[in-house]
Amino acid sequence: MADKHLSTQFDSELNAVSTRVMELGGLVESQIRQAIYALSQFSIEVAQQVVEVETRVNAMEIDIDRELSSIIARRQPTARDLRLLIAISKTTANLERVGDEANKIARMAISIINSGSARSLPTLDLRVAADLASGLLRKALDAFARLDTAAAVNILKEDDLIDQEFDGFVRKLITYMMEDPRTISSSLDLLFIAKAIERIGDHAKNVAECIIYIVKGADVRHTTMAEVESAVQ
């Protein structure tokens, strides 16, 4: 009876920390949307709001890690439970880095808007890649909540689409800079934004890899897609 009580308590603690991770995910996802909105609508005010949220994101990461350390120390979990706690920690770190990238986008947006050249640059073209990255992060969080390995594999495949968008956007920016050298400084800021969006996709991919690690106990980082699919079967 005591074992059952401890198990129920442990499950409750896991659910609580998992809920916090989902809250963090929702917060950084909102940051991405706001940062891109600030750029496309030339809103310094919205961009500054994104920057101000960064402190809250960092505090949430620290709180979640502190709780995870406490659970490990008190419960001494083994096997799948330990994998889950490790993966939650890695997922939290990736979400915090997504917040960093959103913060970077917002700061670059402020720089571009202040330069006065925002309206002459292909800022709206970034929306496609940003929507893909934000959507991929949302799918990763949904898959994490359900520990859905099939969805995780699909996320790993979809990350290639963001890479393709990034490559196409870089080619477009090069054309802009060649046609009008006055846009070089702002175009480079835009390039950094595009790179930040690509990295958000990478972090979503990392979360998907954590899901496979939790469920299957397989570390699929730096492996081929064929090896990933084999691991989840």
Residue pairs with C-beta under 8 A, 6 or more apart in sequence:
6 75
10 71
10 75
10 77
10 81
13 67
13 71
13 75
14 71
14 81
14 84
14 85
16 67
17 64
17 67
17 68
17 71
17 88
18 88
18 145
20 60
20 63
20 64
20 67
21 64
21 88
21 91
21 92
21 95
21 144
22 141
22 144
22 145
23 60
24 57
24 60
24 61
24 64
24 92
24 95
24 96
25 95
25 137
25 141
25 144
26 141
27 53
27 56
27 57
27 60
27 99
28 57
28 95
28 96
28 98
28 99
28 102
28 137
29 98
29 134
29 137
29 138
29 141
31 50
31 53
31 57
31 98
31 99
31 102
31 103
31 106
32 98
32 101
32 102
32 105
32 130
32 133
32 134
32 137
32 200
33 134
34 46
34 47
34 49
34 50
34 102
34 106
35 47
35 50
35 102
35 103
35 105
35 106
35 109
36 105
36 126
36 127
36 130
37 43
37 46
38 44
38 45
38 46
38 47
38 50
38 106
38 109
38 110
39 47
39 105
39 108
39 109
39 112
39 113
39 118
39 123
39 126
39 193
40 123
40 124
40 126
40 127
42 113
42 118
42 119
43 113
44 109
44 110
44 113
44 114
47 106
47 107
47 109
47 110
47 113
48 106
48 110
50 102
50 103
50 105
50 106
51 103
51 106
51 107
53 99
54 99
54 100
54 103
57 95
57 96
57 99
58 96
58 99
60 96
61 92
61 93
61 95
61 96
64 88
64 89
64 92
65 89
65 92
68 85
68 88
68 89
68 92
71 77
71 85
72 82
72 85
75 81
77 84
77 85
80 214
80 217
83 213
83 214
83 217
84 214
86 213
87 210
87 211
87 213
87 214
90 206
90 210
91 144
91 206
91 207
91 210
94 203
94 206
94 207
94 210
95 203
95 207
97 199
97 203
98 137
98 200
98 203
98 204
101 196
101 197
101 199
101 200
101 203
102 196
102 200
104 192
104 193
104 196
105 193
105 196
105 197
108 189
108 190
108 192
108 193
108 196
109 193
111 186
111 189
112 118
112 121
112 123
112 186
112 189
112 190
115 185
115 186
115 189
117 182
117 183
117 186
118 186
120 180
120 183
121 176
121 183
121 186
121 187
121 190
122 169
122 172
122 173
122 176
122 190
123 190
125 169
125 172
126 169
126 190
126 193
126 194
126 197
128 165
129 162
129 165
129 166
129 169
129 194
129 197
129 198
130 197
132 158
132 161
132 162
132 165
132 201
133 162
133 197
133 198
133 200
133 201
133 204
134 200
136 155
136 158
136 159
136 162
136 200
136 201
136 204
136 205
137 200
137 203
137 204
137 207
139 151
139 154
139 155
139 158
139 204
140 152
140 155
140 204
140 205
140 207
140 208
140 211
141 207
142 148
142 151
143 151
143 152
143 155
143 207
143 208
143 211
144 207
144 210
144 211
147 211
147 214
147 215
148 211
149 211
149 212
149 215
149 216
149 232
150 232
151 208
151 211
152 208
152 209
152 211
152 212
152 232
153 208
153 212
153 228
153 229
153 232
155 204
155 205
155 207
155 208
156 205
156 208
156 209
156 225
156 228
157 225
159 201
159 202
159 204
159 205
162 197
162 198
162 201
163 198
163 201
166 194
166 195
166 197
166 198
169 194
170 191
170 194
173 187
173 190
173 191
173 194
176 183
176 187
177 183
177 184
177 187
206 221
209 219
209 220
209 221
212 218
212 220
212 228
212 231
212 232
213 219
213 220
215 232
216 231
216 232
218 231
218 232
220 227
220 228
220 231
223 231
